[in-house]
Amino acid sequence: MRFLKSLLVANTALANSIILKPPGPEVELGTSTAELIDYSRTNTWGNDTSPRSIIISVFYPLGSKPCHGSYQTPYVPSVVSDFERSYFKPYGALANISYSSFKSQFHKKCSKGGADYPVLIFSPGYYRTRLLYSILAQSVAKSGYIVLTIDHPYDADVVVLPSGKVIYGVNDANFTSIEQYQPAIDVRVADFAFLLSTLSRPRSVKRLFPSLPYHLDMEKVGMFGHSAGGASLANFMVSEPRIVGGLNMDGSHFPPVTEVGLDQPFLFFGQKSHNHFTDSSWNATWAKLRGWHAELSLGSATHSTFGDLALLAKVLGLRHEAGEQISRVIGTIDGGTAMVDERTVVVDFFDFVMKGKKSKLLRGDNEGFPDISYVTDICQPEDGCT
């Protein structure tokens, strides 16, 4: 019931088109996409020696209706939809999702906009496009954040550049150890540094996002990420004090954070079987966290529950079509509930870190969110954390 009140799915007059409304407050959003080219670096994959580029989407709150300049965008381009359907063929019904049939509703201007909002950066899992986390990002933006999602070409499974060029990723199917991901983690860290540097220049922001009605405060930024995204942001935080808090969704960690830890607030959020008691990289990091930190888990979830996939399966009723097969990929938790839970954890954490708001959930009270459990005792400033 909570999900049905928070997220509406409407069939439009267009055939095979579904508009998704993310959960969260009744706030309308704007969006834009840009390519950032780093001429100081070249790509490190295959034979591509062109300058390194990254693709980012930005979602931002515009206030309440009435709005002007309303428009719809496809959830993903058709080439991405075709790729994802092919990728998920071994998983049965997930290959039946026509990702490009989903639409999102955006606006250019609304009547009651707000002041400037804090900036959050999201990084996706390895070999996964940022676009499969767009509903999560939009739901967080509705709570008063400017949310940037980033694709890391050749690391992401498929990226479509503004020029129309399509870059396919390097699959990790042949990886035999977690250490083989380290080079990709290092490239992501460099991508983050380039992103912060670029968006710290107001002229660059205006050029990249001419319709963005806000100033971007890049001196106090929050970051959250899934899998390799969570691992990468933790490493970036080691040497970047402008990142004031980080949230890792189910991603193992790599040096240097496992060796030196962090001073900033940090939240682990994993599937139930993944915590710092079962993952040695989380355990090593946990012992070296000097700031506020806590650990939550999402019950009945799998690694791929985090993001939009479980929600899309819910919308299309795929569990009725192939429930057991689907559950092996996205868990048994209801897809709508999973989205609301993920959004709540992200918003509560950054509201606490960036806005000074208290959260019962972060203190171990999961009333209203029974699928979220508290793994370990919280570390408070009075316990020696700073």
VENTA-V288449 format. One line per field, one symbol per residue. psi: psi as a letter, one per 40 degrees, with the letter a starting at -180 (. if undefined). burial: # if it has 16 or more other C-alpha atoms within 10 Angstrom, else .. A space follows every 50 residues. Layout:
# VENTA-V288449
psi=???
burial=???
This chain:
# VENTA-V288449
psi=ddddddhhhhhiehhfhhhhhiiaighiiiiiiihhhheeiiieiaehei ihiihiihhiieaiiiiifiiiiidiiddddddddddedefbddeehgde eiiihiidiidgiaaiiihihhhiihfhiddeeddddddddeefihhhih hgiddidhhhideehhhiihiedeheiddeedddddddddddddddddee hdddddddgdeheihhgedgiihiihbdddddddddddegeeheiihhgf hiiiiededeaidiihhhhiidehaedehdddddddeeheahiihiihif iadedhaedddddddefddddgdddddddeaeihdddddddddddddddd dddeefiihddeeehfhegeehihdiiihideeei.
burial=..#..##.........########..############....#....... .#############..#......###...###.##.....#.######## ##########.....################################### ##########.......###..........##.##.###.##.###.### ....#..##..#######..##################....######## #####.##.#################....######..############ ##############...##.....###.###################### ###.......##.#....#.#####...#.......
